[in-house]
Amino acid sequence: MTARAGGHERIYRGLLRLYPANYRERYSEQMVQLFADQRRDTGAARAWLKTPVDLVTSAASEHLRRNRPVAHSLTLQPTPASRVSGLLGLIAGAMLLVGFLGTEALTPDLFNLRLVVFTLGAIAVVIAAHQRQARAGRRLALSGAIPAIVGNALYLVLVIRAVSAPGQIGPGDYQPVWLWIVGGAALWLGDAWFGLVTLRLGVLNRASAFALVVGSLLALAGMGNFLRGSPVETIILGGIAVHGLAWILLGLEIALRRRPAPPVAPA
């Protein structure tokens, strides 16, 4: 190994300090050797192009797991698709929380775009979560995913339908009202059921799932009952905020938390 090549490995070893100490003690030598092999096979530029993202996401995941038994050999890095899905979930929750800036701060187009992004992000997280939860209970996981996907997809169709209608459509101008009530109820009930199933399976963080259940049910209870300045409005808006926060937490977990390795077939 040349002095210059050794410098690459020294820098990489220094970056491993991002990981918990017990993890470094157990796996640092193998990780440094793997990095050296990748740098030799693909070149230093390509190896370093991929390394920072992998290190940050993997280290964050290990810190989230540090109070649990270390089982690195039984887990794998989140797939690129999981990371994208998690990011979409984070954005979805953020889009819901943006509404608390006040609808007057949003143009009609931005208001509708916010709802499109929210539903798409929620669907992405549900699909990614189902892939993990199916290992714990295939039928139950599927029963939780389908209503949430259908509810969010129906609401997405209604938003797109409203946007494509002639004329300017702003907050509160959606017609017919009964169809939006059905769509909203399908969304909130589907998300609440998905949260309950997630609680039952225990594969993902239960606090995030509980927040999703509570936020969904409060939002459902408040449909059409916004009484400005009343305690009821405060409770409803608080539920919507909790709902958005739940998607952010679930998105982060999907993007950062290591996934179980597939079972090894007996020789």
N, C-alpha and C positions, 0 to 999 in steps of 0.2 A: 504494500500500500504506500503510495507516494505521500509526501508531506501535505500536498494540496488536497489530495483525496481524504487524508486523515482529518483535515480541517472541516470538511463537509460533515463527517461523522461527529466531530466535537460539537459543532453547532447544533446538529440534530439532537445529540445527547443533552445539551443544555435546554432545548425546547421540551424535552421529556419531563422537566420540572413542573410543567403544567398539570401532570397527573398526580394523584395521591401517592404518598410515599410508599405505602405497601404495594401498590400496583407497580411502581418503578422497580422496587426490589425484585419483584417476581418476573417482570417481562422486559425490562429495559434492554438487556443484552440481545434478546431475540429481535426486538424492534429495531435496534441499531443495525444488526446484521441484515435484516430484511431491507432496511433503507439502503444499505451499502450495495446489496444485490440489485435493487431497483435502479439505483444511480448508475451502476455499471452496465446494466442491460439496456436502459432507455436513455441514458444521458442525464447529466446533472440538472439541466434546465427543466426537462420534463418531470423529473423526480421532485424538484422543489416547487413546481407549479401546482402539483397535487397535494403535497405534504401539509401546508399550513391549514387548509380547510379540514383535512382528515384529523390532524392533531387537535385542533380546537374543538371540533364536534365530539370526538372520541373522549377527550379529556373532560369536557363538560358532562358527558354521559357517565363517566366513571365517578365524578364527584357527586352526581345525583345518586349513585349506587353505593357510595363508600360505606354506608352503615349496614350494607347487606353482605353476605358472604361473597367473596370474589370468585366469579365463575366465568372468567374470560374465555376459557377453552370451550365453553358451552354456548357462547353467544357470538353474534356477528355484528359488524358495523351496520347501521341503517343503510338501506339501499338508496341510490340516487332518487328513485321514485318516492321513497318514504320521506326523504328530506324535502323534496318539492311539495309533497302533500302536506307535510307539517308546516312549511312556510306559507302555503295557501290558507291553512287553518288559522295561523297567526294573523294573517292579513284579514281573514274573514271576521275574526273577533274584533280587530281594530276598526274595521269598517262599521260594525255595529256600534261601537263606542263613539265613532265620529259623530253620530247623530246627537250626542249630548252637547256638541258645540252649538246646537241650535239650527233648526232647519232653515232659518233665515240666512245662515252663513253658506248654504248650499244652493247652487242653481238646480232647477228641475233635472237637468241632464246628469249632474253629479249625484243628486239624490238617488236617481234610478240606477246609475252605474254602481253606486255603493251597495245596493241590494243585490245586484247581479254578482258582484265579487263575493259578497257574504255567502250566498247560497252555493256558489261554485266551490268556495273554500270549505264549507261545511261538508259537502258531498265528498270532496277529496279526502278529508280526515276520516269520515265514516268508512270509506273503502279501505284506506290504509289500516285503520283500527281493526276492521273485520279480518284482514289477513293475519293479524296477530291473535285475535281472540278466537278464531276458528280452531286453534290448537287446543283451547281449553273446553270448548263446547261448540261443535260445528253448527248444530241446528239452532241453538240459542243465539249464537253470534249472528247467524243469518236472519233470525227473526227480529233482531235488534237493528240490523243494518238496513233492511228493506224499507220499513216505514220511514226512517229518517231520510233515506235517499229519495223516496217517492214524494214525501212532504216538501223537501227542499226543491226538488225538480219541478213540482207543481207550482210552487211560489215563483220559481225562476221563469217558468212559462208565462205566468200572469204579468210579471214585470216586463218581460220582453214584449208581450202583447200590448201592454199599456204604452210602452215607449214607441212602438211602431204605429200607434193610432195617430190620425191627423191632429194637428194642433199641439199646443204646449200643455204638458201634463206636469203638475207640480205635486208636492206633498198634500195628501188628503183628497185628491181629485180622481181617485181610481174608481172605475165603474165596470160592471155592476157591483154594488156593495156586497150582495150575498155571496158572489163568487170569491171575492177577496176574503170574506169571513171564512168560507170553506178552506181556501188556500192557507190562510193564516193558522187556522185550527189544525190543519194537517201538518204544517211545519212545526208548530209548538208541541203537538202531541207526539209526532214522530221523533223529535229531538229528545223529549222527556223519556220516551220508551227506550231509546238508544242509551240514554244515561243510566236508566235502571238496569238494563242488560249489562252495561259496562261495570256497574257496581257489583252485580251478581258474579260475573266472571272473574273479576279481580286481576285482570291482566294489566290494565292501565291504572293510573293513579285514581284512587277512589274519591279523593277530594275534588278533582276535576269533574268526575262523573256526577258527584252529588251536586256540585254547582250547576251543572247542566240541567239536572232534574229540577232543582229549585227555580232557576231562572226561567226555564221553559213554562213551568206551571204558573208562575206569577204573571208572565207575559200573556199566557192563555186566559187567565182569570181577568185580565185587564182589557181584553179586546173590546173596543167600543166604549170603554168606561173611563176615559181620560177626563177627569174633573180638575181643571187647572187650579193649582194652589192647594189642593186637598191632600190629606194623608194617603188617600187611595192612589193618587197620581204618583206620589213619592214611592210607594211600595211597588207599583207597576214599573216605573222607570228603574228602580233599583234591581228588579228582577231581570230586566233587559240588559242592564250593565253586567250583572252576574253571568248571564247567558253568554255575552260577548267574552268575558274573562275566561269562562270555561273553555271556549274554543281556542283561545290563545294558549292556555295551559296544555290542552290536548295536542295542539299543533307542535308546541315545543317538545313534548314527550315523544311524539311520532318522529320528529326530525332528529332528536339527539339520543334517545335511549336505545341501547343495543337490543337487538332482536334475538330470540332463541335460535340456535342452530338447528337445522333439520336433523332428525334422528339418523344415526349411522346404521346401515343395514348390517346384520351379522355376517361374518365371513363364511 
